[in-house]
Structure formats: structure tokens, C-alpha cells
Amino acid sequence: MPVKLNILSTPSEGTGTPLLIVHGLFGSGRNWGAIAKRLSAQRPILSVDMRNHGDSPRTDSHTYQDMADDLAQVIEDAGGPMHVLGHSMGGKAAMILALTRPELVDKLIVADIAPVAYGHTQMPLIDAMRALDLGGVTRRSDADKALAAAIPDPGTRAFLIQSLAIGEGDVRWKLNLDTLATEMDKILSFPLISGVHQGEALFVTGGTSDYVQAAHRPAIRALFPEARFETIAGAGHWLHAEQPRPFVEVVDRFLAG
């Protein structure tokens, strides 16, 4: 299925292997524009809107094999292979891509996620977005105020509201909330897979995040025996947004090494 491809930045020097960025749940490719500019000196930076997100098609299915197949089509259509950087849900999709289509992935970067099942459902956020009366929203500040009781954290609200389309006709969420809700168990899980990816892989974690723990390393190494690990001090799960400079430095060093 063709998903939306975004060209975030073109190189100011050189024409190195392109980097494809894969966003996480409730995100979009455009969220990564600032990171793309910092990483673009040596290579083109591309991103996708994952299915059921942004400007990509809405479907009834949202499995990791679905998402990996979408990424494979993007890379094949562009003449791949590419480096691939995936965050959270996007990191799981990138891992499945590397395990099932290793010829399409040069270097793999996984940001703050492990190939394991998680128990922290995101259904309260979906419920809050579904409950928002879009008829009363004319500005993002209206949505922010209306969501405050259900979502107290202003950073989370600001992130979600980036997926609210305003000024494009009817106000609407650029998220297929119904499918994401139905498929939440699959999003939290990680499919059983027998492949092993022998290529270079970097797992970057936030120092204050609990998403990737020491107990997860055996599962990572079982699938990615060449895995390296880096921790970004002072960063939580959204490590690229909270500590962009050290995140970019770690990624740039890995890609150049």
C-alpha cells in the first residue's frame, strides 16, 4: 500500500545513503523536520506518514508486518536500500523490515523501543481524542483547553494536537482512531519471528525512559546480534524531542562510522 513519503531535507554536502525516518504512534513524518535538518549534511532525509496516520491511507489493519511491507514498498520505489531510523511503534516496524527484508536496510537505528510486548495501553489518549467535540474547535488552543482535563500533561497534548487538521475544511483528526483502537493489542505486542538481522544496528534509549531495560537486551541480541547500545542522558521516551543535539550526535556518529 503506498504510504505518504515526505522529503524532509536534501544534503548540503555529498550524496550519501538516504535515511528513512519512521515515526511512532500518533505521530507523522513532518514531526521530524528539525531532526532532519541537523542530519542532512551528508545524506537525504526522508520520512513516511505511517498507515492510519497523517496523509497516508486509512486501513482496517495495523500490524507490524503491514507497516514493514509499506516501508519496503517505499524503499523499493525509491531504488533503495536506505538507512532506517524508527521511534517507538516505528522502531518495531523498522525491526520487522530489517528482519524480513534485510537487503533493503543498510544501517538500522531503533529509538527507545525493544522487540517485546508492552503493557501500557494508549487507549486513554484515544478515548480523549474521540471524546473531543470537534465542532467547538476553531484553533489548536481550543483543542488544548478541551483536552486538558483528560490529558493533564501539556507536552502530550501539544504532540497529539499536531495531528489535528484545522483550516482544511472540516476539523478532523489525521489519525484513524477507530483502527488504532481496534489494533491496540497488536501495536503493543511484537510478532513472533524466526529471522536474525546480521547488519549493523543501534538501539538508542532515553536515560529516564523505562521502555528499554537491561532485561530486554537478550531479546534484542537474539534478533540483532550486531546491536550496539547508546543512552541519551536526561531524555525520556521522546528522546529526539527532549534532547535533540545529543540524539543527532549519536545517530550521525553511527551512520558515519
Secondary structure, DSSP 8 states (H G I E B T S, - for coil): ---EEEEEE--SS-----EEEE--TT--GGGGHHHHHHHTTSS-EEEEE-TTBTTS---S---HHHHHHHHHHHHHHTT--EEEEEETHHHHHHHHHHHH-GGGEEEEEEES--SS------HHHHHHHHHS-GGG-SSHHHHHHHHTTT---HHHHHHHHTTEE-SSSS-EESB-HHHHHHTHHHHHS---------S-EEEEEETT--SS-GGGHHHHHHH-TTEEEEEETT--SSHHHHSHHHHHHHHHHHHH-
